Amino acid sequence: MISPLCARQIAAQTAGQARRVAIETVPETGSTNADLLARAAQRDFDAPLLLAAESQHAGRGRAGRTWHSAPGSSLTFSLAWPFRRSLPQLVGLPLAVGVAVAETLNALGVAARLKWPNDVLLEGEKLAGILVEIAPPGEDRVTAVIGIGINLALPPELRSRIDRPAAALPSLQADRNALLAALLNALAEACVEFEAGGVAAFAARWNALHAWRGERVAVLDGARTLHQGMAAGIDDSGRLLLDTDAGRVAVLSGDVSLRRAEA
Ligand SMILES: O=C(O)CCCC[C@@H]1SC[C@@H]2NC(=O)N[C@@H]21
């Protein structure tokens, strides 16, 4: 039996948090990221706010992609967090979020690993995606909307819409409120730590979770290959380090592929 998302249950399991987070759940929406960005633009809240949806019909992914999910078989939520940091200082936030998600899953016995910059993989297949979007900056703070989608089951109609190998976590489907509470605790801690220390504070933990460390990978911009080399982890700015034939390069953006790397 799949439990419905319930704000009260999630709040009860996150009550010990130093930073209070308001929690809302809705049966359906287009995109929890879009909803929180719109509300942030209207100054609808000024403290951390979590919005979780049973179902999204216009889920957004990175690089303009669509995030497909199915009611009850995915966990889809966004956390809006106001940071007292400048916009450029938030560049590495998605990596810190990836660490928080993967460590939470590891603590629940799931061997999740990270693909740069912030896909969460299980045995090489995508289990969860992270999309961080920034609301129009206020006077003294910048609000990041941290959107996370986790596959808990992959019914055939969902699998047929996803164009890449995907994984799911049926063992965690039964109590999505407990999973969401554990994630929220870890994310709130990560946001506080990120505000103090930036992405450098997460580099060693990210590297310990790196799925493709030591593997030959290609970094792509659409169909174009930008670099090829051995993935060596991230540096203190969150850049992917690649050992190429021409020496070490630090990559700022792109999609990483194992399949497209030439031997
Ligand atoms: O891997 C990606 O491309 C990122 C996917 C992020 C999906 C989540 S689901 C909750 C939140 N709302 C959205 O519209 N997108 C994010």
The ligand as an ORCA input file, in Angstrom:
! r2SCAN-3c Opt
* xyz 0 1
  O      17.692     15.164    -13.937
  C      17.122     16.205    -14.226
  O      17.064     16.603    -15.408
  C      16.468     17.004    -13.129
  C      15.104     16.496    -12.823
  C      14.440     17.235    -11.687
  C      13.008     16.800    -11.492
  C      12.357     17.420    -10.286
  S      10.807     16.685     -9.918
  C      10.456     17.942     -8.757
  C      10.962     19.234     -9.339
  N       9.950     19.856    -10.172
  C      10.298     19.876    -11.461
  O       9.599     20.329    -12.378
  N      11.509     19.339    -11.612
  C      12.079     18.918    -10.350
*
